Amino acid sequence: MPRIVSAAQLKLGFQNLFGPLGRPSIVTGHYTAGPVDSSDDHAIKLCRSYHAAHKAKGWGGEGYHYCITRRGTILCLRPIALKGAHTGKHNTSNVGVMMHGTTGDKPSQAQRESYWWLLHNAHTPKLPPAHRSPTSLANCARKGHNSWPGHESNGCPGAFKPMYLQGGIQSKSSGLQHLTRSEREHVLALRRLRAKKDPTAGQEEERKTHWHWLDKQRGRIFHAASEKPGGWDDQDRRARYRTLRSLTGRGAKI
């Protein structure tokens, strides 16, 4: 599961100037025609600057609903209930997704995977309520900015367009979506090392390091859930624990 950051966490406030979005039926992809983000902090700084610029234009704040950073973090921008300001005359029921960059820039692997994840999970409790779609975005039509009538001469979304139309790609770590980023990294490293037929002594030590980290994490999850009533009611927590238990071969069944 990618990192999710809400507009409230970003301290972005929005005005309802254009009315409700309506039931989402289309997702339109954009680039910003600006610099590529070099880090999540840089991406957030850029989003804040665009928020101020869009507000100054009388749009009530950033026109897009979501931004996906180069690292795959999903920055939730305009609340999903509000009509966006990203595709002139075509914003009704139209969800706007953007990635920082301009002509010649291409999406990273992490962006491709997070875009797929967003389309398939935006309607679930994995997103904050203000940014949770009433319906799965995977069932929506997909377009690029310049796919729309009246916008054909616009360069946006450039080389991002094929990815937007395709719907991104499912992560190779599919099935590990309940895990944190650090947990997934250790799991994938452990799987890779376990697959080696004749591991070196160094690789065997590395395998043990990942195994011990995951086992400790499994223990932390178990104790955190067991210390309070209803601690196991969180389905993501249960799924994380079961996945780590299956990998380490240790721990109580739940």
C-alpha positions, 0 to 999 in steps of 0.5 A, spaced: 500 500 500 502 506 498 503 512 503 497 516 503 497 524 505 491 527 506 489 535 504 488 536 512 495 533 513 498 538 507 494 544 510 490 545 504 483 548 505 478 548 499 472 553 497 466 550 494 466 554 488 463 549 482 459 545 486 459 537 487 463 533 483 457 528 481 458 520 481 465 519 478 465 516 471 471 519 468 479 519 470 483 524 467 490 524 467 495 530 467 502 533 468 503 540 471 508 543 465 513 544 471 519 540 474 519 533 476 519 532 484 525 530 487 522 527 493 516 527 497 517 533 500 519 537 494 512 534 491 508 537 497 512 544 496 510 544 489 503 542 490 502 547 495 505 552 490 500 550 485 494 550 490 496 558 491 496 559 484 489 556 483 486 559 488 489 566 486 485 564 479 479 563 483 478 556 483 478 555 490 484 551 491 488 546 487 484 543 481 486 536 481 483 531 486 490 527 487 497 527 486 502 521 485 509 523 487 515 519 483 516 515 489 509 513 489 506 517 495 499 519 493 497 526 495 490 527 496 488 534 494 481 537 492 476 533 496 472 528 492 466 531 493 468 537 490 468 538 482 475 539 480 478 545 476 483 541 471 479 540 464 475 546 462 468 545 461 469 537 462 469 537 470 463 534 472 464 527 474 471 527 472 476 526 477 483 529 476 490 526 477 496 529 476 504 527 476 509 533 476 513 534 470 512 536 463 514 534 456 519 529 455 518 526 462 515 519 464 512 516 470 516 512 474 515 505 476 512 507 483 507 512 479 505 506 475 503 502 481 500 507 485 496 509 479 493 502 479 492 502 486 488 508 486 484 506 481 482 500 485 482 502 492 480 509 492 473 507 494 475 503 500 477 505 507 484 505 505 483 513 503 481 518 508 473 519 508 474 526 504 478 523 499 474 516 498 470 515 492 463 513 492 465 508 487 471 504 484 475 508 479 477 502 476 470 502 473 471 509 470 473 511 463 480 513 462 483 519 459 488 524 458 487 532 458 488 532 451 483 527 449 478 532 451 474 536 445 477 543 445 484 541 449 487 537 443 492 542 442 494 541 449 501 537 450 498 535 457 499 529 459 505 528 454 509 521 455 504 520 461 498 519 457 499 511 455 500 510 463 494 514 464 490 510 459 492 503 460 490 504 468 497 503 470 500 497 472 499 492 478 505 492 483 509 485 483 508 485 490 500 484 489 498 480 495 502 484 500 498 490 499 496 490 507 503 491 509 507 497 510 512 500 505 518 497 509 515 490 511 514 489 503 521 491 502 523 486 507 519 481 504 521 481 497 528 481 499 527 475 503 523 472 497 529 473 493 534 471 497 530 464 499 530 463 491 537 462 491 540 455 490 547 456 492 547 462 497 553 465 499 555 466 506 554 473 506 547 472 502 545 467 508 547 473 513 542 478 509 537 473 509 537 472 516 537 479 517 531 480 513 527 474 517 529 477 524 526 484 522 520 481 520 519 476 526 520 482 530 515 486 526 510 480 527 511 480 534 510 488 535 503 487 531 501 481 535 502 485 542 499 491 539 493 488 537 493 483 544 493 489 549 487 492 547 479 490 546 478 489 539 485 490 537 484 484 532 478 488 529 482 492 524 482 487 518 489 490 515 492 489 522 490 481 521 492 481 514 499 484 516 500 479 522 498 473 518 502 475 512 508 475 516 507 469 520 506 465 514 513 468 512 517 467 519 513 460 521 512 463 528 507 466 532 500 464 534 494 463 529 488 468 529 
